[in-house]
Amino acid sequence: MELQYFSYFQPTSSVVALLLALVSILFSVVVLRKTFSNNYSSPASSTETAVLCHQRQQSCALPISGLLHVFMNKNGLIHVTLGNMADKYGPIFSFPTGSHRTLVVSSWEMVKECFTGNNDTAFSNRPIPLAFQTIFYACGGIDSYGLSSVPYGKYWRELRKVCVHNLLSNQQLLKFRHLIISQVDTSFNKLYELCKNSEDNQGMVRMDDWLAQLSFNVIGRIVCGFQSDPKTGAPSRVEQFKEVINEASYFMSTSPVSDNVPMLGWIDQLTGLTRNMKHCGKKLDLVVESIIKDHRQKRRFSRTKGGDEKDDEQDDFIDICLSIMEQPQLPGNNSPPQIPIKSIVLDMIGGGTDTTKLTTIWTLSLLLNNPHVLDKAKQEVDAHFRKKRRSTDDAAAAVVDFDDIRNLVYIQAIIKESMRLYPASPVVERLSGEDCVVGGFHVPAGTRLWANVWKMQRDPKVWDDPLVFRPERFLSDEQKMVDVRGQNYELLPFGAGRRICPGVSFSLDLMQLVLTRLILEFEMKSPSGKVDMTATPGLMSYKVVPLDILLTHRRIKSCVQLASSERDMESSGVPVITLSSGKVMPVLGMGTFEKVGKGSERERLAILKAIEVGYRYFDTAAAYETEEVLGEAIAEALQLGLIESRDELFISSMLWCTDAHPDRVLLALQNSLRNLKLEYLDLYMLPFPASLKPGKITMDIPEEDICRMDYRSVWSAMEECQNLGFTKSIGVSNFSCKKLQELMATANIPPAVNQVEMSPAFQQKKLREYCNANNILVSAVSILGSNGTPWGSNAVLGSEVLKQIAMAKGKSVAQVSMRWVYEQGASLVVKSFSEERLRENLNIFDWELTKEDNEKIGEIPQCRILTAYFLVSPNGPFKSQEELWDDKA
């Protein structure tokens, strides 16, 4: 059964609007002159009543209903309307709503003034709607309204003490942890089953319903000890309670005429609304009374077995309350002892579920619309639990508990940012019990206070880019200490002052627990693309369009699970090879070259994702302009715990031809290290067998800038870099057999690597044979033909031979091409920025090509793609392609 929850004031009823309008017209002729002549003049001093806008605005207020009609637009949001009014009239103003006067505050300064000092006492009451008065009266009168609505006084203080110390304190929540986790497990098991029973391991979930049920189960268990009994034919206590609470929730969301114009309460009587509310209250009282009766019987049974009162099993909050209520009555309360229990049960279950449900829904919606934030959250969560598994060597360590969420600072920042943008209660409502002064204005007793926290939490004077979802703001030194517990008045999703929500800790813990488990255990997608973020009108912020999410149960990859305490290269699951320098190098690396050049946020996230899924080799170059973003990603991976040491990675870079001069090589390497924020490279390479005059990196090279490279002196400078420890290995790129031979003729340290174009469409047979004979590893690039670049070719991805092999093996053409390169003894550098492709690239090591497959690939026509045309010039060292490459194969 779908749960509904209290939303209190929802002024959207067209019937109410029509009735109020008709009544207003009837009375307008009689009272119009008197209305304008008395109460709406500007204050003569700072101690008079705060007035709304100016004299001309008062003409918008109707007799009796005041400005209530302004908020009856079904498409309008109360907090947005109030925010627009604040932009025009300032952070404090008031206006009539029905028979009441309402004070609106929209800045943190005004809110702080309302909820501190004597004003906090003055605003320590809440308006009590007709639904509360009628439904809860059936449960015992005004003393049964519950902690959220009972008038401020001695009884309220004692009732709050009972709730906070015995249910919502950190010590008590610690005792209830196993119950909470058990109920959360039950809800997640349903998601597992949903995914398991589908063909593609995916399941569509309406999160509104699932989260509502989860919240109800958790709170119902620790408050009432609810346990569903599917074996019995009669409705269980749980189902009975859900049914009647749904009915009560419906009445809570209505807008009786008497809530705003008490003199017209006869309309609620006439329509039958009051009668129906009373009937609902009686049913609710019977159900709650039966639940308490069951607990009393259980206690009596326990005592008849030989125990005493001290031995009573306190399995839930009602048990605790029964023990407390058997003591003398609470001060200020003359009701029978079971009445406070009823009020607490109804208050905790009826109102306690909303914040958790709504905030989690808005948070998930924001994450789906901001996948870069979701990816960063995954990285934090995965890193934490990967480290946890390593420390315990126990697969069960992946289970999320409350101790884990304390360490997930980014998850905490996400929830804070979600509550900043979409607070569950955009407007906090109070009622002044006595005269007070706010902002220099006199506020009489009986004034309703609307604190527009939605407007306040989007104040550009307080928040940079206030409309942007950016959890990182709460990691900065300036705002990382900002909390949601009512002490920082710029962020008050739970309210502030004496009437702040007492369940802040419980709600935050449950939200973080659920969100962490969803991120850790499921891939989440929106089936409809961008999630609609439209909210419903009212003082509670529900989504207009329910949130549907396509869930895929995540599997932790073996390359992660195999990580050993040594954390060497082999732990990633990618095969490694030892270079002539003695350095171990993974055979598969991620390239970072982008057509657009400079490093971007997209590249940073892709690199982090690559590290997460098992990549340990990253290739960059000065000409790529991606060294800085690679360095940032490495630093973040260390911070997130994706790697424990920089030594786990193999990083290669390459100078540009403008620095291929003896006096510039070391300087270029040191500049690369600064960009990468590293102390050393694993491999540093020359880009081409040519030099350019020193200058800016560009592909638009004047002919006069092309120079013949002095192999002896330039390579000697490269050797010095290795000898100084700034790089572990040195190599070359795009060197032919002849030019390698010329370089090695005077080299003390032979190149460990020759990075060249290699693919089934350009197989480099002669060069591979030469390099193999001289212990030089061929590192293949452009394995897929550089498809998509201006110089690229479809010779690989469009090859019919490769397509046929791929289809027969159930692989992609890219995987077949990469597997062929790997089987030739070469290493591979491939550029893929999507998680799907990154993972696909890793799946080339557990299968083989047949002899027949290799023979077919050997017959593919050959063609060079990377021609380096910019180095060919009639007056330069290379007057043709043949001179640059020495031959075509």
VENUR-V346693 format. One record per helix or strand of 2 or more residues. SS is the DSSP state (a for helix, b for strand). FROM is the first residue (numbers start at 1). TO is the last residue. Records with the same first field share a line. If there is no record, write none. Layout:
BEGIN
SS=FROM-TO + FROM-TO
END
This chain:
BEGIN
a=14-38 + 55-60 + 68-71 + 78-89 + 108-114 + 117-122 + 130-139 + 142-144 + 154-168 + 170-196 + 207-224 + 237-252 + 257-259 + 262-264 + 266-270 + 273-304 + 309-311 + 317-325 + 338-369 + 371-392 + 395-398 + 402-405 + 409-421 + 453-456 + 471-475 + 504-521 + 558-561 + 569-572 + 601-613 + 622-624 + 627-640 + 646-648 + 657-659 + 665-676 + 703-705 + 711-723 + 737-744 + 765-773 + 800-809 + 813-823 + 835-842 + 851-858 + 869-871 + 881-885
b=92-97 + 100-105 + 202-206 + 427-431 + 436-438 + 441-443 + 448-452 + 522-525 + 548-553 + 576-578 + 584-586 + 588-591 + 617-619 + 650-654 + 683-686 + 690-692 + 706-708 + 730-733 + 753-757 + 777-781 + 827-830
END
